[in-house]
Amino acid sequence: MDKKQKQFDKLINEWKQKCEDISVELEMSQKESRSFSTELFKIKVQYEESYEQIDALRKENKNLAEEVKV
């Protein structure tokens, strides 16, 4: 009986360790995901600002081209 209990305790401890390892991995993945999300948001904002600048420059270029024609 004592041998079975030791084996059972060993098995329980192994599963506890696996659960702990998975929990740590989950926390790291969530942290990494939040970091990527923040980076994506920053890049999206930069893209939108760049697109607005390009649009403004195209309009200005068009206006200048029309002035040159006149």
Contacts in CASP RR format, 6 or more apart in sequence:
PFRMAT RR
TARGET T0000
AUTHOR 0000-0000-0000
METHOD contacts of the structure
MODEL  1
MDKKQKQFDKLINEWKQKCEDISVELEMSQKESRSFSTELFKIKVQYEES
YEQIDALRKENKNLAEEVKV
END
